[in-house]
């Protein structure tokens, strides 16, 4: 049985390209396409799609307004497929499950990579929504740590992570130790993401820069095309290293790179959080942090958009505790 997809895009070119690319993967079927919100509603009623891809910039009703209208009536996972725009974060806030940048479809390698990622996101969204396992009691028994001063919070995330990170930071007070974050995100969006959070939160949120000192009440987001690590400088004062490099676990920036560096500099003085995401990036680094004595937290399966990264860490025994997203902030504060 195929996963039924509806494409919403005002461009005939993109509707054609997206349909062909999505159906190039076995098990995916585009049951309908729509040029605007009104046509989309008709197609949803007629074809009952299981996943929707949606552009943002459209006539009559834009994609964000459409998402806000659709989700209460038709709780169907929506993946935003759009050009570069800060509005993508508004779409995620409105309820879209994920997003992907449109690419240059005239270049075959870029086209192939785009549809490999898009089709993987479609299948992950389907599994999460329609094949989710019954809730388990995943809360592990806590091991209390005495006389530990946690001096940094390190967070790693991928698919579904932008909204998860935003939710967690909103749960935290203004006065916090430095927070360093690797989110798998296109380079065009990492600074937009940091700027948007900086507008909405009491913390100072910024895209990390090479060589800068770590300050309390600051949140540092890794650039979308550079590894973020923590190094020891003069008098062992920590600073940020932001550099280009080979992909690790298929990613640059890599959560593992960040976590390994934090384990070496802070030893037992960190709290590390591994959130929703596809693949295994961050699992080995989280294990290293746990061995060093830091406190490690993973997001539970039910609240994860994709349970790959936290699930891999759990299998390694790298997590001290597994909690749902809504309890993540309180858990961080409890062990700070």
MIDOLO-581840 format. One record per residue (C-alpha): residue number from 1; residue in three letters; chain; x, y, z. Coordinates in pm, 1 decimal. Each point is the difference from the previous one (the first is absolute). Example, Ala and Ser with C-alpha at 12.3 -4.5 7.8 and 13.67 -1.06 7.14 Angstrom:
 num residuo cadena        u        v        w
   1     ala      A   1230.0   -450.0    780.0
   2     ser      A    137.0    344.0    -66.0
This chain:
 num residuo cadena        u        v        w
   1     unk      A      0.0      0.0      0.0
   2     unk      A    140.1    339.2    -99.5
   3     unk      A     25.4    312.3    215.4
   4     unk      A   -240.9    254.4   -149.5
   5     unk      A    145.8    348.6    -50.9
   6     unk      A   -163.3    331.5    -92.8
   7     unk      A    220.3    275.0   -150.8
   8     unk      A   -105.3    363.1     54.1
   9     unk      A    196.9    246.7   -213.6
  10     unk      A   -110.8    286.9   -222.3
  11     unk      A    273.8    -73.1   -257.5
  12     unk      A    -91.4   -252.8   -273.7
  13     unk      A    372.2    -69.5    -43.8
  14     unk      A     53.4    -92.4    365.1
  15     unk      A   -319.7   -203.7     14.3
  16     unk      A    125.1   -207.9   -294.0
  17     unk      A    355.6    -37.6    130.7
  18     unk      A   -110.7    -85.6    353.4
  19     unk      A   -250.1   -258.7   -120.3
  20     unk      A    257.3   -174.4   -217.7
  21     unk      A    266.8      8.7    270.3
  22     unk      A   -223.3   -122.6    281.8
  23     unk      A   -133.5   -287.7   -209.9
  24     unk      A    356.0   -104.9    -87.3
  25     unk      A      5.2   -171.1    340.2
  26     unk      A   -191.8   -326.1     30.2
  27     unk      A   -286.3     25.1    245.8
  28     unk      A    -71.6    368.2    -58.2
  29     unk      A   -293.5    114.7   -211.6
  30     unk      A   -105.4    356.9    -80.2
  31     unk      A   -377.4    -31.1      3.8
  32     unk      A    -63.5    365.9    -83.9
  33     unk      A    155.0    342.2    -55.0
  34     unk      A   -145.9    339.3     87.4
  35     unk      A     87.8    354.9   -105.8
  36     unk      A   -154.9    184.1    295.7
  37     unk      A   -175.4    -39.9    333.3
  38     unk      A   -350.1    -35.0   -144.4
  39     unk      A    101.9   -274.7   -239.1
  40     unk      A    200.0   -167.7    278.4
  41     unk      A   -305.9    -28.7    224.0
  42     unk      A   -199.5   -161.7   -280.6
  43     unk      A    281.0   -247.2    -73.0
  44     unk      A     36.5    -93.6    366.7
  45     unk      A   -369.9    -86.0     22.3
  46     unk      A      6.6   -187.8   -330.4
  47     unk      A    329.7   -191.8     22.2
  48     unk      A     68.6    -30.0    375.1
  49     unk      A    378.9     49.1    -15.5
  50     unk      A    215.1   -123.1    288.1
  51     unk      A    281.3    255.8    -45.7
  52     unk      A     -5.3    353.3   -144.5
  53     unk      A    284.9    203.0   -147.9
  54     unk      A    -73.2    372.5     -1.9
  55     unk      A    165.6    311.6   -139.7
  56     unk      A     -7.4    325.1    199.9
  57     unk      A    -18.6    273.6   -261.1
  58     unk      A   -334.5    -54.8   -172.5
  59     unk      A   -283.3    222.2   -127.1
  60     unk      A   -332.5     51.4    180.1
  61     unk      A    103.9   -170.6    324.8
  62     unk      A    367.8    -48.3     86.7
  63     unk      A    137.3   -328.1    126.8
  64     unk      A     16.3    105.2    364.9
  65     unk      A   -366.3    103.7      7.9
  66     unk      A    -87.4   -319.9   -182.3
  67     unk      A    183.4   -213.2    256.4
  68     unk      A   -181.9    176.8    283.0
  69     unk      A   -332.7    -72.4   -171.4
  70     unk      A     70.4   -358.4    -98.5
  71     unk      A    144.7   -151.5    316.7
  72     unk      A   -304.8     49.5    227.0
  73     unk      A   -228.2   -149.4   -267.2
  74     unk      A    230.5   -256.9   -159.1
  75     unk      A    281.9   -116.1    230.4
  76     unk      A    224.6   -105.9   -286.9
  77     unk      A    380.9     39.8     26.8
  78     unk      A    116.2    296.5   -209.8
  79     unk      A    353.4     34.1   -135.0
  80     unk      A     85.2    349.3   -122.6
  81     unk      A    184.4      0.9   -335.1
  82     unk      A     89.8    357.9    -79.3
  83     unk      A    268.3    243.9   -108.7
  84     unk      A    228.2    172.2    249.6
  85     unk      A   -211.4    197.6    241.8
  86     unk      A     -7.3     71.5    371.1
  87     unk      A   -372.5    -73.2    -21.3
  88     unk      A     83.6   -370.0     14.5
  89     unk      A     35.0     37.2    376.1
  90     unk      A   -347.5    155.2     13.0
  91     unk      A   -126.0   -306.4   -187.1
  92     unk      A    161.9   -234.1    253.1
  93     unk      A   -152.0    203.6    281.2
  94     unk      A   -338.0    -22.9   -174.1
  95     unk      A     20.6   -378.6      6.9
  96     unk      A    203.8   -124.2   -298.2
  97     unk      A    192.9   -311.4     94.6
  98     unk      A    313.2     68.2   -207.2
  99     unk      A    141.4    204.0   -288.4
 100     unk      A    236.4    -21.9   -296.2
 101     unk      A    152.1    264.1   -226.1
 102     unk      A    -75.6     -8.2   -370.1
 103     unk      A    313.9    -57.5   -201.9
 104     unk      A    129.2     46.2   -354.6
 105     unk      A   -183.2   -285.9   -168.7
 106     unk      A    194.0     49.6   -323.2
 107     unk      A    304.1   -160.6    164.2
 108     unk      A    -50.6   -375.0     35.5
 109     unk      A    217.8    -52.5    311.8
 110     unk      A   -188.1    274.8    186.0
 111     unk      A   -332.9   -138.3   -121.0
 112     unk      A     88.9   -353.7    115.0
 113     unk      A    115.3    120.9    343.1
 114     unk      A   -313.5    212.7     42.2
 115     unk      A   -238.8   -287.3    -68.7
 116     unk      A    200.9   -242.8    209.8
 117     unk      A    -46.7    235.1    295.0
 118     unk      A   -360.4     97.8    -77.8
 119     unk      A   -118.7   -356.7    -50.2
 120     unk      A    174.9   -106.8    318.1
 121     unk      A   -179.7    278.9    187.9
 122     unk      A   -332.8   -110.0   -149.4
 123     unk      A     49.5   -359.7    110.1
 124     unk      A    117.6    104.4    346.7
 125     unk      A   -303.2    225.7     43.3
 126     unk      A   -225.9   -285.4   -105.6
 127     unk      A    158.5   -247.6    242.3
 128     unk      A    -15.2    250.5    284.6
 129     unk      A   -366.1     86.1    -60.6
 130     unk      A   -157.1   -326.6   -109.2
 131     unk      A    231.2   -272.4    132.2
 132     unk      A    103.9    139.7    337.5
 133     unk      A     39.1   -269.5    263.9
 134     unk      A   -210.4     12.4    316.2
 135     unk      A    140.3    221.8    268.1
 136     unk      A    255.2   -169.7    220.4
 137     unk      A    120.0     94.4    342.2
 138     unk      A    342.0    121.6   -113.4
 139     unk      A     97.6    198.1    306.4
 140     unk      A    316.4   -156.5    138.0
 141     unk      A     85.5    -18.0    368.0
 142     unk      A    209.9    303.3     94.5
 143     unk      A    348.6    -24.6    141.3
 144     unk      A     56.0    300.5    221.1
 145     unk      A    333.4    180.4    -46.8
 146     unk      A    137.7    186.5    296.2
 147     unk      A    211.1    316.3      6.1
 148     unk      A      1.5     57.6   -375.4
 149     unk      A    -16.1    352.3   -137.7
 150     unk      A   -126.3     -7.3   -355.9
 151     unk      A    166.0    274.1   -201.0
 152     unk      A   -144.5    -54.4   -347.2
 153     unk      A   -306.0   -142.4   -175.8
 154     unk      A     61.6   -171.5   -336.3
 155     unk      A   -290.1    -88.7   -231.1
 156     unk      A     -9.5   -197.4   -324.2
 157     unk      A   -293.6    -43.3   -238.4
 158     unk      A    -99.6    -70.3   -359.1
 159     unk      A   -342.2    -64.9   -157.7
 160     unk      A   -264.2    179.9    206.1
 161     unk      A    268.7    166.6    207.7
 162     unk      A    -65.1    366.2    -73.3
 163     unk      A   -338.3     -9.6    168.6
 164     unk      A    127.2   -227.2    279.4
 165     unk      A    289.9    235.4     75.7
 166     unk      A   -232.6    299.1      2.3
 167     unk      A   -234.1   -178.3    241.5
 168     unk      A    283.1    -92.9    237.0
 169     unk      A    156.8    346.5      8.8
 170     unk      A   -339.1    147.8     83.3
 171     unk      A    -11.4   -229.7    304.1
 172     unk      A    331.3    132.8    134.6
 173     unk      A     56.7    314.5    210.4
 174     unk      A    208.4    292.1   -121.1
 175     unk      A    293.9    -76.8    228.0
 176     unk      A    167.3   -311.1   -136.7
 177     unk      A    352.2   -122.5    -65.9
 178     unk      A    106.4     12.3   -365.9
 179     unk      A   -212.4   -215.1   -230.5
 180     unk      A    163.1   -139.6   -315.6
 181     unk      A   -215.5   -154.2   -271.2
 182     unk      A     54.6   -202.4   -314.8
 183     unk      A   -314.0    -19.5   -213.4
 184     unk      A     27.1   -165.7   -340.3
 185     unk      A   -115.7    291.3   -212.2
 186     unk      A     91.3    152.8   -336.5
 187     unk      A    262.3    274.7     25.3
 188     unk      A   -247.8    252.9   -136.7
 189     unk      A   -224.6    -54.0    302.5
 190     unk      A    225.9    -28.1    304.3
 191     unk      A     40.9    376.5     44.1
 192     unk      A   -372.7     56.5    -68.2
 193     unk      A    -79.5   -263.3    262.2
 194     unk      A    228.6    164.7    257.3
 195     unk      A   -138.9    346.8    -74.4
 196     unk      A   -358.6   -120.2     32.0
 197     unk      A     72.7   -160.0    338.4
 198     unk      A    182.9    312.6    113.4
 199     unk      A   -312.5    205.9    -70.2
 200     unk      A   -228.2   -236.5    190.6
 201     unk      A    209.3    -97.3    303.8
 202     unk      A    154.0    175.0    301.8
 203     unk      A    339.1   -157.7    -77.9
 204     unk      A    252.0    141.1   -244.2
 205     unk      A    -18.7   -242.8   -292.4
 206     unk      A    251.2     22.6   -283.3
 207     unk      A    171.4   -199.2   -270.0
 208     unk      A    330.8   -120.1    144.4
 209     unk      A    321.4    169.9   -114.5
 210     unk      A    349.0   -141.1      4.2
 211     unk      A    210.5    103.2    299.1
 212     unk      A   -272.3    158.7    213.3
 213     unk      A    -16.7    -58.4    374.3
 214     unk      A   -288.3   -186.7    157.3
 215     unk      A   -222.3    227.4    205.5
 216     unk      A   -281.5    -72.0    242.9
 217     unk      A   -354.2     74.6   -120.3
 218     unk      A    114.7    -52.0   -360.2
 219     unk      A   -114.5   -262.0   -251.4
 220     unk      A    234.0    -86.3   -287.5
 221     unk      A   -135.4   -164.4   -317.2
 222     unk      A    244.7   -180.6   -229.4
 223     unk      A     18.3    142.7   -354.4
 224     unk      A   -172.7   -232.4   -243.9
 225     unk      A    320.4    -92.5   -183.9
 226     unk      A    267.4      1.9    273.1
 227     unk      A     87.2   -221.2    295.2
 228     unk      A    -42.9    153.0    345.5
 229     unk      A    235.4   -113.0    277.6
 230     unk      A    112.5    125.8    339.9
 231     unk      A    373.4     52.5     59.1
 232     unk      A    213.5     96.2    299.8
 233     unk      A    186.1    326.9    -44.7
 234     unk      A    217.3    221.5    217.9
 235     unk      A    -24.5    -98.4    368.0
 236     unk      A   -224.9   -285.0   -117.9
 237     unk      A   -282.8    242.9    -70.7
 238     unk      A   -231.4   -167.6   -253.2
 239     unk      A    -70.5    154.9   -338.9
 240     unk      A   -185.3   -103.1   -314.8
 241     unk      A    167.0   -155.9   -301.4
 242     unk      A   -206.3     43.3   -318.8
 243     unk      A    164.7   -155.6   -303.5
 244     unk      A    -76.1   -168.0   -329.9
 245     unk      A     74.6   -371.1    -19.7
 246     unk      A    -96.4   -337.5   -135.0
 247     unk      A   -346.9   -126.3     83.0
 248     unk      A    -27.9   -223.6    305.4
 249     unk      A   -287.9   -249.5     -2.3
 250     unk      A   -104.7    171.2   -321.3
 251     unk      A    -25.3    344.3    159.8
 252     unk      A    187.3    327.0     34.7
 253     unk      A    -56.9    124.1    264.3
 254     unk      A      7.8   -326.7    191.5
 255     unk      A   -149.5    -52.3    344.5
 256     unk      A    269.1   -257.7     75.5
 257     unk      A    274.8    255.3    -66.1
 258     unk      A   -159.6    241.4    247.1
 259     unk      A    -71.8   -262.9    265.5
 260     unk      A    349.9   -153.7    -13.0
 261     unk      A    159.9    343.4     40.8
 262     unk      A   -226.7     86.0    295.0
 263     unk      A     85.8   -331.5    169.0
 264     unk      A    371.8     78.5    -26.4
 265     unk      A    -21.6    357.5    131.0
 266     unk      A   -278.3    -20.1    258.0
 267     unk      A     31.1   -363.2    114.3
 268     unk      A   -284.3    -36.8    254.8
 269     unk      A   -103.4    364.0    -24.6
 270     unk      A   -248.5    -22.9   -287.2
 271     unk      A   -361.5    -82.2    -59.8
 272     unk      A    -47.2   -144.8   -348.8
 273     unk      A   -328.9    -44.6   -183.7
 274     unk      A    -59.1   -205.0   -315.3
 275     unk      A   -326.2     76.9   -174.9
 276     unk      A   -207.1   -124.5   -291.0
 277     unk      A    184.7    -80.1   -321.6
 278     unk      A     69.8   -250.8   -272.6
 279     unk      A    311.6   -217.8     17.7
 280     unk      A    245.1    -51.0    285.2
 281     unk      A    191.1    329.3     25.5
 282     unk      A     60.9     91.0    363.3
 283     unk      A    -40.5   -347.9    149.4
 284     unk      A    373.0    -72.6     38.4
 285     unk      A     70.8    352.0    122.8
 286     unk      A   -277.4    -27.8    258.3
 287     unk      A    151.9   -327.9    116.7
 288     unk      A    337.6    171.7     43.5
 289     unk      A   -164.2    274.2    205.9
 290     unk      A   -168.3   -254.7    223.8
 291     unk      A    329.2   -182.6     55.4
 292     unk      A    162.4    331.1     92.4
 293     unk      A   -263.5     49.6    269.9
 294     unk      A   -222.8    255.5   -168.5
 295     unk      A   -376.3    -38.1     16.7
 296     unk      A   -159.9   -121.1   -324.4
 297     unk      A   -362.2     34.8   -109.9
 298     unk      A   -180.0   -134.4   -307.2
 299     unk      A   -340.8     80.9   -143.4
 300     unk      A   -254.2   -280.7     21.2
 301     unk      A   -140.3   -177.0   -303.9
 302     unk      A   -354.2    130.2     24.2
 303     unk      A     93.4    368.5     -6.8
 304     unk      A    275.4    -41.6   -262.6
 305     unk      A    -78.1     71.9   -363.1
 306     unk      A    266.8   -259.7    -83.3
 307     unk      A    137.7   -224.7    276.1
 308     unk      A    322.6    -89.5   -181.8
 309     unk      A    261.7    202.2    190.3
 310     unk      A   -142.6    -27.6    354.4
 311     unk      A    -90.3   -364.0    -68.1
 312     unk      A    357.9    -79.2   -104.0
 313     unk      A    129.9    165.5    317.7
 314     unk      A   -240.7   -199.5    213.5
 315     unk      A    116.4   -324.7   -160.0
 316     unk      A    359.3     91.6     90.0
 317     unk      A    -99.5     64.9    359.5
 318     unk      A    109.8    361.7    -46.4
 319     unk      A   -304.0    159.4    162.2
 320     unk      A    -41.1     57.8    373.0
 321     unk      A   -365.9     79.2    -52.6
 322     unk      A   -252.4      9.7   -285.0
 323     unk      A   -279.9    256.2     22.2
 324     unk      A   -272.4    150.0   -220.9
 325     unk      A     63.0    338.2   -154.6
 326     unk      A   -237.3    183.0    233.7
 327     unk      A    208.0   -109.7    302.8
 328     unk      A    340.4     69.4   -153.5
 329     unk      A     44.9    350.6    143.3
 330     unk      A    -98.7   -109.4    350.0
 331     unk      A    236.5   -298.0    -20.2
 332     unk      A    290.5    221.8   -107.3
 333     unk      A    -69.2    238.0    289.6
 334     unk      A    -30.2   -284.1    248.9
 335     unk      A    352.2   -120.7    -72.7
 336     unk      A    159.1    339.3    -56.2
